[in-house]
Amino acid sequence: MKWTVLSDNRTCNDQLQTEHGLSILLETKKHRILLDTGASDVFIRNAERLSLDLSTVDYVFISHGHSDHAGGLKHFMEINDKAKVIVSPDALKGRFFSKRRYLHSITTEWPEIPQERLLKIEHSESIGDDIFIIAHIPQIHPMPEGNQHLFVEKSDGSYINDDFRHELALYTDGLLFTGCAHSGLENIIAACPFPVNTVVGGFHLLDNHESEDKLSELAYRLTDAYPQTHFYTSHCTGDTTFSTLKAVMGEQLHAFSCGTTNNK
């Protein structure tokens, strides 16, 4: 298994562009899966610089309806005419807003997706014999504090707090992709019915939102519950947050950025 970060807020390669978004190419023995599409076509341009052919991708997984994870889908559809799109119907129909700093839309501009290529996931289910999609993640453990800024617009124009029923996670061969982990990292792992060796994605633990004590407590819970699991994060995980988690998790926690490649 190999995964390569195509779009992220940070980069380890000055030839690659960054953006507030996330996209990762996951290559398994059977599939080439695009995990989210970032906010724009940055992931395509970075893939070209890395000599990665996205026209051969057979699945594109959209973790949730926010534009920093699905905004690039319209560009992907222009270069790939076969990949099936895995997405929650709640992501497709929702109107999403952030009130962080100021009110602004973070709703994805969805392209037209042929029905034969659209896989709407309403309940956790397997795709083939090696991909498992987790839907409607139970919210048992604490949720990220940063969610307080995120809303869904109702039909009457009012706003309610986003419950993230539109968020999905993907598991294959020991790897769990969390997207932004708005549902909470612990909740997503607990909802996965298979052993998790590697967790990859944003953790939505923003700087100046989570207290140092709560982050340390989370880190201890993760290392105690999953001592053999490695965690890779960037995008919506703050720098200070990462340092606090790292102080507890040590070699179990790793940072990624544009251009990061992992072979395991």
Accessible surface in RSA format (square Angstrom, percent):
REM  Atomic radii and reference values for relative SASA: ProtOr
REM  Chains: A
REM  Algorithm: Lee & Richards
REM  Probe-radius: 1.40
REM  Slices: 20
REM RES _ NUM      All-atoms   Total-Side   Main-Chain    Non-polar    All polar
REM                ABS   REL    ABS   REL    ABS   REL    ABS   REL    ABS   REL
RES MET A   1    55.28  28.6  13.20   8.7  42.08 100.2   8.75   7.4  46.54  61.7
RES LYS A   2    68.79  33.6  68.69  42.1   0.10   0.2  23.19  20.9  45.60  48.6
RES TRP A   3     5.45   2.2   5.45   2.6   0.00   0.0   3.00   1.6   2.44   4.0
RES THR A   4     3.23   2.3   3.23   3.3   0.00   0.0   2.67   3.6   0.57   0.9
RES VAL A   5     0.00   0.0   0.00   0.0   0.00   0.0   0.00   0.0   0.00   0.0
RES LEU A   6     0.01   0.0   0.00   0.0   0.01   0.0   0.01   0.0   0.00   0.0
RES SER A   7     0.00   0.0   0.00   0.0   0.00   0.0   0.00   0.0   0.00   0.0
RES ASP A   8     0.00   0.0   0.00   0.0   0.00   0.0   0.00   0.0   0.00   0.0
RES ASN A   9    50.90  35.1  30.45  29.4  20.44  49.2  13.29  32.0  37.60  36.3
RES ARG A  10    76.75  32.2  72.11  36.8   4.63  11.0  53.96  73.7  22.79  13.8
RES THR A  11    54.17  38.5  27.04  27.4  27.14  64.7  27.04  36.3  27.14  41.0
RES CYS A  12    88.50  66.9  47.07  52.5  41.43  97.4  41.53 105.2  46.97  50.6
RES ASN A  13    48.23  33.3  42.38  41.0   5.85  14.1  11.98  28.8  36.25  35.0
RES ASP A  14   132.20  92.6  96.34  95.9  35.85  84.8  44.57 104.9  87.63  87.4
RES GLN A  15   121.39  67.9 111.80  81.7   9.59  22.8  40.22  85.6  81.17  61.6
RES LEU A  16    10.18   5.7   0.43   0.3   9.75  24.5   1.15   0.8   9.03  24.3
RES GLN A  17    66.84  37.4  61.63  45.0   5.21  12.4  28.08  59.8  38.76  29.4
RES THR A  18    60.72  43.2  39.53  40.1  21.20  50.5   8.39  11.3  52.33  79.1
RES GLU A  19    29.69  17.0  16.74  12.7  12.95  30.8  26.39  51.0   3.30   2.7
RES HIS A  20   110.28  60.3  98.31  68.3  11.97  30.6  73.74  76.0  36.55  42.5
RES GLY A  21     0.00   0.0   0.00   N/A   0.00   0.0   0.00   0.0   0.00   0.0
RES LEU A  22     0.00   0.0   0.00   0.0   0.00   0.0   0.00   0.0   0.00   0.0
RES SER A  23     0.00   0.0   0.00   0.0   0.00   0.0   0.00   0.0   0.00   0.0
RES ILE A  24     0.38   0.2   0.38   0.3   0.00   0.0   0.38   0.3   0.00   0.0
RES LEU A  25     0.00   0.0   0.00   0.0   0.00   0.0   0.00   0.0   0.00   0.0
RES LEU A  26     0.00   0.0   0.00   0.0   0.00   0.0   0.00   0.0   0.00   0.0
RES GLU A  27    38.59  22.2  35.97  27.2   2.63   6.3  12.31  23.8  26.29  21.5
RES THR A  28    26.73  19.0   8.08   8.2  18.65  44.4  10.57  14.2  16.16  24.4
RES LYS A  29   206.52 100.8 162.96 100.0  43.56 103.7 114.31 102.9  92.21  98.2
RES LYS A  30   124.85  60.9  93.12  57.1  31.73  75.6  79.27  71.3  45.59  48.6
RES HIS A  31    33.91  18.5  30.19  21.0   3.73   9.5  27.22  28.1   6.69   7.8
RES ARG A  32    50.91  21.4  50.08  25.5   0.83   2.0  36.36  49.7  14.55   8.8
RES ILE A  33     0.17   0.1   0.17   0.1   0.00   0.0   0.17   0.1   0.00   0.0
RES LEU A  34     0.00   0.0   0.00   0.0   0.00   0.0   0.00   0.0   0.00   0.0
RES LEU A  35     1.22   0.7   1.22   0.9   0.00   0.0   1.22   0.9   0.00   0.0
RES ASP A  36     0.00   0.0   0.00   0.0   0.00   0.0   0.00   0.0   0.00   0.0
RES THR A  37     0.00   0.0   0.00   0.0   0.00   0.0   0.00   0.0   0.00   0.0
RES GLY A  38     0.00   0.0   0.00   N/A   0.00   0.0   0.00   0.0   0.00   0.0
RES ALA A  39    41.31  38.0  24.40  37.7  16.91  38.5  24.40  34.4  16.91  44.8
RES SER A  40    33.49  28.3  32.59  43.5   0.90   2.1  31.37  66.8   2.13   3.0
RES ASP A  41    44.62  31.3  44.59  44.4   0.03   0.1   5.15  12.1  39.47  39.4
RES VAL A  42     8.35   5.5   8.35   7.6   0.00   0.0   8.35   7.3   0.00   0.0
RES PHE A  43     0.00   0.0   0.00   0.0   0.00   0.0   0.00   0.0   0.00   0.0
RES ILE A  44    17.61  10.0  17.52  13.1   0.09   0.2  17.52  12.6   0.09   0.2
RES ARG A  45    81.00  34.0  79.92  40.7   1.08   2.6  41.71  57.0  39.29  23.8
RES ASN A  46     0.00   0.0   0.00   0.0   0.00   0.0   0.00   0.0   0.00   0.0
RES ALA A  47     0.98   0.9   0.98   1.5   0.00   0.0   0.98   1.4   0.00   0.0
RES GLU A  48   118.84  68.2  98.93  74.8  19.91  47.4  43.75  84.6  75.09  61.3
RES ARG A  49   123.32  51.8  87.37  44.5  35.95  85.6  36.26  49.6  87.06  52.8
RES LEU A  50    51.31  28.6  31.69  22.7  19.63  49.3  36.30  25.5  15.02  40.4
RES SER A  51   103.91  87.8  69.32  92.5  34.59  79.7  45.60  97.1  58.31  81.7
RES LEU A  52    29.10  16.2  20.62  14.8   8.48  21.3  22.22  15.6   6.88  18.5
RES ASP A  53    78.66  55.1  69.89  69.6   8.78  20.8  38.50  90.6  40.16  40.1
RES LEU A  54     6.30   3.5   2.41   1.7   3.89   9.8   2.41   1.7   3.89  10.5
RES SER A  55    49.32  41.7  40.43  54.0   8.89  20.5  27.25  58.0  22.07  30.9
RES THR A  56    58.66  41.7  53.18  53.9   5.48  13.1  51.36  69.0   7.30  11.0
RES VAL A  57     0.00   0.0   0.00   0.0   0.00   0.0   0.00   0.0   0.00   0.0
RES ASP A  58    38.72  27.1  35.11  34.9   3.61   8.5  22.73  53.5  15.99  15.9
RES TYR A  59    27.64  12.9  27.64  15.7   0.00   0.0   2.79   2.1  24.84  30.6
RES VAL A  60     0.00   0.0   0.00   0.0   0.00   0.0   0.00   0.0   0.00   0.0
RES PHE A  61     0.00   0.0   0.00   0.0   0.00   0.0   0.00   0.0   0.00   0.0
RES ILE A  62     0.45   0.3   0.00   0.0   0.45   1.1   0.00   0.0   0.45   1.2
RES SER A  63     0.00   0.0   0.00   0.0   0.00   0.0   0.00   0.0   0.00   0.0
RES HIS A  64     0.26   0.1   0.08   0.1   0.18   0.5   0.18   0.2   0.08   0.1
RES GLY A  65     0.09   0.1   0.00   N/A   0.09   0.1   0.00   0.0   0.09   0.2
RES HIS A  66     6.22   3.4   6.22   4.3   0.00   0.0   0.25   0.3   5.97   6.9
RES SER A  67    33.63  28.4  33.63  44.9   0.00   0.0  16.27  34.6  17.36  24.3
RES ASP A  68    19.46  13.6  18.75  18.7   0.71   1.7   9.11  21.4  10.35  10.3
RES HIS A  69     0.00   0.0   0.00   0.0   0.00   0.0   0.00   0.0   0.00   0.0
RES ALA A  70     0.16   0.2   0.00   0.0   0.16   0.4   0.00   0.0   0.16   0.4
RES GLY A  71     7.94   9.8   0.00   N/A   7.94   9.8   6.53  17.9   1.41   3.2
RES GLY A  72     0.00   0.0   0.00   N/A   0.00   0.0   0.00   0.0   0.00   0.0
RES LEU A  73     0.04   0.0   0.04   0.0   0.00   0.0   0.04   0.0   0.00   0.0
RES LYS A  74    66.17  32.3  63.09  38.7   3.08   7.3  33.10  29.8  33.07  35.2
RES HIS A  75    48.15  26.3  47.65  33.1   0.50   1.3  32.54  33.5  15.61  18.2
RES PHE A  76     0.00   0.0   0.00   0.0   0.00   0.0   0.00   0.0   0.00   0.0
RES MET A  77    30.68  15.9  14.50   9.6  16.18  38.5  14.73  12.5  15.95  21.1
RES GLU A  78   140.32  80.6 100.40  76.0  39.93  95.1  44.47  86.0  95.85  78.3
RES ILE A  79    68.49  39.0  49.59  36.9  18.90  45.6  58.48  42.1  10.01  27.2
RES ASN A  80     2.70   1.9   0.00   0.0   2.70   6.5   1.10   2.6   1.60   1.5
RES ASP A  81   127.18  89.1 106.03 105.5  21.15  50.0  39.88  93.9  87.30  87.1
RES LYS A  82   107.62  52.5  92.51  56.8  15.11  36.0  56.89  51.2  50.72  54.0
RES ALA A  83     0.00   0.0   0.00   0.0   0.00   0.0   0.00   0.0   0.00   0.0
RES LYS A  84    77.75  37.9  77.75  47.7   0.00   0.0  46.82  42.1  30.93  32.9
RES VAL A  85     0.00   0.0   0.00   0.0   0.00   0.0   0.00   0.0   0.00   0.0
RES ILE A  86     0.00   0.0   0.00   0.0   0.00   0.0   0.00   0.0   0.00   0.0
RES VAL A  87     0.16   0.1   0.16   0.1   0.00   0.0   0.16   0.1   0.00   0.0
RES SER A  88     1.81   1.5   1.50   2.0   0.30   0.7   0.24   0.5   1.57   2.2
RES PRO A  89    21.84  15.9  20.29  18.5   1.55   5.6  20.51  16.9   1.33   8.3
RES ASP A  90    22.86  16.0  19.83  19.7   3.03   7.2   4.86  11.4  18.01  18.0
RES ALA A  91     0.25   0.2   0.24   0.4   0.01   0.0   0.24   0.3   0.01   0.0
RES LEU A  92    44.81  25.0  27.53  19.7  17.28  43.4  27.62  19.4  17.19  46.3
RES LYS A  93   157.65  76.9 124.73  76.5  32.92  78.4  84.37  75.9  73.29  78.1
RES GLY A  94    12.69  15.7   0.00   N/A  12.69  15.7  10.22  28.0   2.47   5.5
RES ARG A  95   120.65  50.7 118.92  60.6   1.73   4.1  49.42  67.5  71.23  43.2
RES PHE A  96     3.81   1.9   3.81   2.4   0.00   0.0   3.81   2.3   0.00   0.0
RES PHE A  97    18.13   9.1  18.00  11.1   0.13   0.3  18.00  10.9   0.13   0.4
RES SER A  98     7.70   6.5   7.70  10.3   0.00   0.0   3.34   7.1   4.36   6.1
RES LYS A  99    89.51  43.7  74.10  45.5  15.42  36.7  36.95  33.3  52.56  56.0
RES ARG A 100    81.85  34.4  81.79  41.7   0.06   0.1  17.90  24.5  63.95  38.8
RES ARG A 101   195.66  82.2 142.82  72.8  52.84 125.8  76.88 105.1 118.77  72.0
RES TYR A 102   138.92  64.9 129.15  73.5   9.77  25.4  98.74  74.2  40.17  49.5
RES LEU A 103    86.52  48.2  60.79  43.5  25.73  64.7  60.79  42.7  25.73  69.2
RES HIS A 104    53.30  29.1  46.92  32.6   6.39  16.3  36.41  37.5  16.90  19.7
RES SER A 105    60.86  51.4  35.38  47.2  25.48  58.7  28.16  60.0  32.70  45.8
RES ILE A 106    28.26  16.1  27.31  20.3   0.94   2.3  28.26  20.3   0.00   0.0
RES THR A 107    34.37  24.4  17.61  17.8  16.77  40.0  17.61  23.6  16.77  25.3
RES THR A 108     6.21   4.4   0.00   0.0   6.21  14.8   0.18   0.2   6.03   9.1
RES GLU A 109   120.20  69.0 108.89  82.4  11.31  26.9  52.37 101.3  67.83  55.4
RES TRP A 110    53.62  21.5  26.19  12.7  27.43  64.4  25.79  13.7  27.83  45.2
RES PRO A 111    28.38  20.7  10.44   9.5  17.94  65.2  21.30  17.6   7.08  44.0
RES GLU A 112   165.77  95.2 138.35 104.7  27.42  65.3  59.21 114.5 106.56  87.0
RES ILE A 113    17.66  10.0   5.45   4.1  12.21  29.4   5.45   3.9  12.21  33.1
RES PRO A 114    51.15  37.3  40.12  36.6  11.04  40.1  51.15  42.2   0.00   0.0
RES GLN A 115   136.13  76.1 122.15  89.3  13.98  33.3  63.58 135.3  72.55  55.0
RES GLU A 116   130.49  74.9 109.53  82.9  20.96  49.9  69.05 133.6  61.44  50.2
RES ARG A 117    22.92   9.6  22.92  11.7   0.00   0.0  12.55  17.2  10.37   6.3
RES LEU A 118    23.96  13.3   8.71   6.2  15.25  38.3   8.71   6.1  15.25  41.0
RES LEU A 119    50.88  28.3  48.02  34.4   2.86   7.2  50.88  35.7   0.00   0.0
RES LYS A 120   104.65  51.1  82.28  50.5  22.37  53.3  30.42  27.4  74.23  79.1
RES ILE A 121     4.46   2.5   3.13   2.3   1.33   3.2   3.13   2.3   1.33   3.6
RES GLU A 122    95.13  54.6  92.54  70.0   2.59   6.2  15.27  29.5  79.86  65.2
RES HIS A 123   130.24  71.2 128.07  89.0   2.16   5.5  89.46  92.2  40.78  47.4
RES SER A 124    52.92  44.7  28.94  38.6  23.97  55.2  20.46  43.6  32.45  45.5
RES GLU A 125    75.18  43.2  70.09  53.0   5.08  12.1  24.95  48.3  50.23  41.0
RES SER A 126    67.58  57.1  45.50  60.7  22.07  50.9  23.34  49.7  44.24  62.0
RES ILE A 127    18.57  10.6  14.45  10.8   4.12   9.9  17.93  12.9   0.64   1.7
RES GLY A 128    64.65  79.7   0.00   N/A  64.65  79.7  40.32 110.7  24.32  54.5
RES ASP A 129   119.54  83.7  77.68  77.3  41.86  99.0  50.85 119.7  68.69  68.5
RES ASP A 130    38.69  27.1  24.37  24.3  14.32  33.9  31.49  74.1   7.20   7.2
RES ILE A 131     2.96   1.7   0.31   0.2   2.65   6.4   1.01   0.7   1.96   5.3
RES PHE A 132    30.70  15.4  30.25  18.7   0.46   1.2  30.25  18.3   0.46   1.3
RES ILE A 133     0.00   0.0   0.00   0.0   0.00   0.0   0.00   0.0   0.00   0.0
RES ILE A 134     1.94   1.1   1.94   1.4   0.00   0.0   1.94   1.4   0.00   0.0
RES ALA A 135     7.56   7.0   0.45   0.7   7.11  16.2   0.45   0.6   7.11  18.8
RES HIS A 136    67.93  37.1  50.71  35.2  17.22  44.1  40.78  42.0  27.15  31.6
RES ILE A 137    10.72   6.1   0.19   0.1  10.53  25.4   0.19   0.1  10.53  28.6
RES PRO A 138    71.33  52.0  59.96  54.7  11.38  41.4  70.56  58.3   0.77   4.8
RES GLN A 139    89.88  50.3  54.01  39.5  35.87  85.4  16.57  35.3  73.31  55.6
RES ILE A 140   133.69  76.1 100.43  74.8  33.26  80.2 105.72  76.1  27.97  75.9
RES HIS A 141    64.69  35.4  59.15  41.1   5.54  14.2  37.00  38.1  27.69  32.2
RES PRO A 142    93.23  67.9  73.17  66.7  20.06  72.9  84.59  69.8   8.64  53.7
RES MET A 143    59.01  30.6  42.03  27.8  16.98  40.4  42.78  36.4  16.22  21.5
RES PRO A 144     9.39   6.8   2.64   2.4   6.76  24.6   4.97   4.1   4.42  27.5
RES GLU A 145    65.01  37.3  61.02  46.2   3.98   9.5  12.50  24.2  52.51  42.9
RES GLY A 146     1.31   1.6   0.00   N/A   1.31   1.6   0.00   0.0   1.31   2.9
RES ASN A 147    17.81  12.3  15.07  14.6   2.74   6.6  14.47  34.8   3.34   3.2
RES GLN A 148   100.82  56.4  82.87  60.6  17.96  42.8  34.51  73.5  66.31  50.3
RES HIS A 149    42.93  23.5  42.03  29.2   0.90   2.3  32.92  33.9  10.01  11.6
RES LEU A 150    13.60   7.6  13.58   9.7   0.02   0.1  13.58   9.5   0.02   0.1
RES PHE A 151    27.79  13.9  27.24  16.9   0.55   1.4  27.24  16.5   0.55   1.6
RES VAL A 152    31.75  20.9  31.75  28.7   0.00   0.0  31.75  27.6   0.00   0.0
RES GLU A 153    42.94  24.7  29.82  22.6  13.12  31.2   3.97   7.7  38.97  31.8
RES LYS A 154    95.83  46.8  84.54  51.9  11.30  26.9  43.71  39.3  52.13  55.5
RES SER A 155   131.09 110.8  81.13 108.3  49.96 115.1  59.88 127.5  71.21  99.8
RES ASP A 156   109.90  77.0  68.05  67.7  41.85  99.0  48.73 114.7  61.17  61.0
RES GLY A 157    37.14  45.8   0.00   N/A  37.14  45.8  23.01  63.1  14.13  31.6
RES SER A 158    48.13  40.7  39.84  53.2   8.28  19.1  44.60  95.0   3.53   4.9
RES TYR A 159    68.24  31.9  41.87  23.8  26.37  68.6  26.36  19.8  41.87  51.6
RES ILE A 160    87.56  49.8  82.99  61.8   4.57  11.0  87.56  63.1   0.00   0.0
RES ASN A 161    92.64  63.9  79.98  77.3  12.67  30.5  29.64  71.3  63.00  60.9
RES ASP A 162    12.29   8.6   0.39   0.4  11.90  28.1   0.08   0.2  12.21  12.2
RES ASP A 163    77.45  54.3  68.85  68.5   8.59  20.3  38.47  90.5  38.98  38.9
RES PHE A 164     4.11   2.1   0.90   0.6   3.21   8.3   0.90   0.5   3.21   9.2
RES ARG A 165   115.19  48.4 111.08  56.6   4.11   9.8  39.21  53.6  75.97  46.0
RES HIS A 166     3.46   1.9   3.20   2.2   0.26   0.7   3.20   3.3   0.26   0.3
RES GLU A 167     0.43   0.2   0.04   0.0   0.39   0.9   0.04   0.1   0.39   0.3
RES LEU A 168     0.75   0.4   0.70   0.5   0.05   0.1   0.70   0.5   0.05   0.1
RES ALA A 169     0.04   0.0   0.04   0.1   0.00   0.0   0.04   0.1   0.00   0.0
RES LEU A 170     0.00   0.0   0.00   0.0   0.00   0.0   0.00   0.0   0.00   0.0
RES TYR A 171    23.74  11.1  23.67  13.5   0.07   0.2  12.82   9.6  10.91  13.5
RES THR A 172     1.57   1.1   1.28   1.3   0.29   0.7   0.29   0.4   1.28   1.9
RES ASP A 173   107.10  75.0  79.97  79.6  27.13  64.1  26.78  63.0  80.32  80.1
RES GLY A 174     5.42   6.7   0.00   N/A   5.42   6.7   4.17  11.4   1.25   2.8
RES LEU A 175     5.03   2.8   4.92   3.5   0.10   0.3   4.92   3.5   0.10   0.3
RES LEU A 176     0.00   0.0   0.00   0.0   0.00   0.0   0.00   0.0   0.00   0.0
RES PHE A 177     0.00   0.0   0.00   0.0   0.00   0.0   0.00   0.0   0.00   0.0
RES THR A 178     0.00   0.0   0.00   0.0   0.00   0.0   0.00   0.0   0.00   0.0
RES GLY A 179     0.00   0.0   0.00   N/A   0.00   0.0   0.00   0.0   0.00   0.0
RES CYS A 180     3.42   2.6   3.42   3.8   0.00   0.0   0.00   0.0   3.42   3.7
RES ALA A 181     0.00   0.0   0.00   0.0   0.00   0.0   0.00   0.0   0.00   0.0
RES HIS A 182     3.55   1.9   3.55   2.5   0.00   0.0   2.70   2.8   0.85   1.0
RES SER A 183     1.20   1.0   1.20   1.6   0.00   0.0   0.00   0.0   1.20   1.7
RES GLY A 184     2.55   3.1   0.00   N/A   2.55   3.1   2.55   7.0   0.00   0.0
RES LEU A 185     8.83   4.9   3.64   2.6   5.19  13.0   3.64   2.6   5.19  14.0
RES GLU A 186    16.36   9.4  14.76  11.2   1.60   3.8   5.75  11.1  10.61   8.7
RES ASN A 187     2.01   1.4   0.13   0.1   1.89   4.5   0.81   1.9   1.21   1.2
RES ILE A 188     0.28   0.2   0.28   0.2   0.00   0.0   0.28   0.2   0.00   0.0
RES ILE A 189     6.17   3.5   2.14   1.6   4.02   9.7   2.14   1.5   4.02  10.9
RES ALA A 190    56.78  52.2  22.74  35.1  34.04  77.4  30.15  42.5  26.63  70.5
RES ALA A 191    28.77  26.5   3.68   5.7  25.09  57.1  14.34  20.2  14.43  38.2
RES CYS A 192    12.67   9.6   0.00   0.0  12.67  29.8   0.09   0.2  12.58  13.6
RES PRO A 193    86.37  62.9  45.41  41.4  40.96 148.9  60.17  49.7  26.19 162.8
RES PHE A 194    82.53  41.3  74.52  46.2   8.01  20.8  77.13  46.8   5.40  15.5
RES PRO A 195   107.02  78.0  94.66  86.3  12.35  44.9 106.08  87.6   0.93   5.8
RES VAL A 196    19.40  12.8   4.89   4.4  14.51  35.0   4.89   4.3  14.51  39.3
RES ASN A 197    90.61  62.5  88.08  85.1   2.53   6.1  23.01  55.4  67.61  65.3
RES THR A 198    19.76  14.1  19.76  20.0   0.00   0.0   4.85   6.5  14.91  22.5
RES VAL A 199     0.00   0.0   0.00   0.0   0.00   0.0   0.00   0.0   0.00   0.0
RES VAL A 200     0.55   0.4   0.55   0.5   0.00   0.0   0.55   0.5   0.00   0.0
RES GLY A 201     0.00   0.0   0.00   N/A   0.00   0.0   0.00   0.0   0.00   0.0
RES GLY A 202     0.00   0.0   0.00   N/A   0.00   0.0   0.00   0.0   0.00   0.0
RES PHE A 203     2.19   1.1   1.38   0.9   0.81   2.1   1.38   0.8   0.81   2.3
RES HIS A 204    14.43   7.9  14.43  10.0   0.00   0.0  14.02  14.4   0.42   0.5
RES LEU A 205    10.53   5.9  10.53   7.5   0.00   0.0  10.53   7.4   0.00   0.0
RES LEU A 206    18.66  10.4  17.99  12.9   0.67   1.7  18.46  13.0   0.20   0.5
RES ASP A 207    41.35  29.0  33.88  33.7   7.47  17.7  20.02  47.1  21.33  21.3
RES ASN A 208   155.25 107.1 108.48 104.8  46.77 112.6  37.70  90.7 117.55 113.6
RES HIS A 209    45.07  24.6  21.00  14.6  24.07  61.6  22.32  23.0  22.75  26.5
RES GLU A 210    25.50  14.6  12.06   9.1  13.44  32.0   0.56   1.1  24.94  20.4
RES SER A 211    55.44  46.8  42.20  56.3  13.24  30.5  49.96 106.4   5.48   7.7
RES GLU A 212   123.14  70.7 113.61  86.0   9.53  22.7  31.06  60.1  92.08  75.2
RES ASP A 213   104.93  73.5 101.61 101.1   3.32   7.9  22.64  53.3  82.29  82.1
RES LYS A 214   115.12  56.2 110.84  68.0   4.27  10.2  72.15  64.9  42.97  45.8
RES LEU A 215     8.21   4.6   7.88   5.6   0.32   0.8   8.18   5.7   0.03   0.1
RES SER A 216    27.12  22.9  27.12  36.2   0.00   0.0  14.83  31.6  12.29  17.2
RES GLU A 217    94.77  54.4  91.38  69.1   3.39   8.1  35.61  68.9  59.15  48.3
RES LEU A 218    17.92  10.0  17.92  12.8   0.00   0.0  17.92  12.6   0.00   0.0
RES ALA A 219     0.00   0.0   0.00   0.0   0.00   0.0   0.00   0.0   0.00   0.0
RES TYR A 220   126.99  59.3 126.99  72.2   0.00   0.0  85.68  64.4  41.30  50.9
RES ARG A 221    91.58  38.5  86.48  44.1   5.10  12.1  61.77  84.4  29.80  18.1
RES LEU A 222     2.00   1.1   1.87   1.3   0.13   0.3   2.00   1.4   0.00   0.0
RES THR A 223    24.13  17.2  19.02  19.3   5.12  12.2  14.91  20.0   9.23  13.9
RES ASP A 224   114.51  80.2  87.40  87.0  27.11  64.1  31.26  73.6  83.26  83.0
RES ALA A 225    64.89  59.7  33.35  51.5  31.54  71.7  44.16  62.2  20.72  54.9
RES TYR A 226    58.74  27.4  54.88  31.2   3.86  10.0  40.19  30.2  18.55  22.9
RES PRO A 227    76.60  55.8  62.53  57.0  14.07  51.2  62.88  51.9  13.72  85.3
RES GLN A 228   152.53  85.3 136.48  99.7  16.06  38.2  63.40 135.0  89.13  67.6
RES THR A 229     5.39   3.8   5.38   5.5   0.01   0.0   0.19   0.3   5.20   7.9
RES HIS A 230    59.68  32.6  59.68  41.5   0.00   0.0  32.53  33.5  27.15  31.6
RES PHE A 231     0.00   0.0   0.00   0.0   0.00   0.0   0.00   0.0   0.00   0.0
RES TYR A 232    14.65   6.8  14.65   8.3   0.00   0.0  10.90   8.2   3.75   4.6
RES THR A 233     0.99   0.7   0.25   0.2   0.74   1.8   0.25   0.3   0.74   1.1
RES SER A 234     4.37   3.7   0.77   1.0   3.59   8.3   4.37   9.3   0.00   0.0
RES HIS A 235     7.59   4.1   0.27   0.2   7.32  18.7   0.00   0.0   7.59   8.8
RES CYS A 236     8.56   6.5   4.16   4.6   4.40  10.3   8.56  21.7   0.00   0.0
RES THR A 237     2.76   2.0   0.71   0.7   2.05   4.9   1.03   1.4   1.73   2.6
RES GLY A 238    12.30  15.2   0.00   N/A  12.30  15.2  11.93  32.7   0.38   0.8
RES ASP A 239    94.32  66.1  88.25  87.8   6.07  14.4  34.02  80.1  60.30  60.1
RES THR A 240    91.20  64.9  86.95  88.1   4.25  10.1  60.20  80.9  30.99  46.9
RES THR A 241     1.88   1.3   1.49   1.5   0.40   0.9   0.22   0.3   1.66   2.5
RES PHE A 242    40.04  20.0  40.04  24.8   0.00   0.0  40.04  24.3   0.00   0.0
RES SER A 243    70.24  59.4  60.55  80.8   9.69  22.3  34.51  73.5  35.72  50.0
RES THR A 244    19.49  13.9  12.98  13.2   6.51  15.5   8.75  11.8  10.74  16.2
RES LEU A 245     1.63   0.9   1.63   1.2   0.00   0.0   1.63   1.1   0.00   0.0
RES LYS A 246    66.22  32.3  63.04  38.7   3.18   7.6  51.81  46.6  14.41  15.3
RES ALA A 247    90.06  82.8  45.83  70.7  44.23 100.6  58.48  82.4  31.58  83.7
RES VAL A 248    36.13  23.8  10.14   9.2  25.99  62.6  12.96  11.3  23.17  62.8
RES MET A 249     8.33   4.3   1.13   0.8   7.20  17.1   0.73   0.6   7.61  10.1
RES GLY A 250    28.74  35.4   0.00   N/A  28.74  35.4  28.74  78.9   0.00   0.0
RES GLU A 251   134.69  77.3 129.26  97.8   5.43  12.9  67.04 129.7  67.66  55.2
RES GLN A 252    27.04  15.1  26.45  19.3   0.59   1.4  15.03  32.0  12.01   9.1
RES LEU A 253     0.02   0.0   0.02   0.0   0.00   0.0   0.02   0.0   0.00   0.0
RES HIS A 254    45.00  24.6  41.54  28.9   3.46   8.9  26.64  27.5  18.36  21.4
RES ALA A 255    68.44  62.9  42.92  66.2  25.53  58.1  42.96  60.5  25.48  67.5
RES PHE A 256     4.30   2.1   0.00   0.0   4.30  11.2   2.52   1.5   1.78   5.1
RES SER A 257    14.25  12.0  14.25  19.0   0.00   0.0   7.37  15.7   6.88   9.6
RES CYS A 258     0.00   0.0   0.00   0.0   0.00   0.0   0.00   0.0   0.00   0.0
RES GLY A 259    16.04  19.8   0.00   N/A  16.04  19.8   1.37   3.8  14.67  32.9
RES THR A 260    31.33  22.3  26.54  26.9   4.79  11.4  24.59  33.0   6.74  10.2
RES THR A 261    65.43  46.5  35.92  36.4  29.51  70.3  23.72  31.9  41.71  63.0
RES ASN A 262    20.58  14.2  18.07  17.5   2.51   6.0   2.79   6.7  17.79  17.2
RES ASN A 263   104.90  72.3  79.82  77.1  25.08  60.4  31.66  76.2  73.24  70.8
RES LYS A 264   145.85  71.2 100.50  61.7  45.35 108.0 115.41 103.9  30.44  32.4
END  Absolute sums over single chains surface
CHAIN  1 A    11353.9       8928.1       2425.8       5889.7       5464.2
END  Absolute sums over all chains
TOTAL         11353.9       8928.1       2425.8       5889.7       5464.2
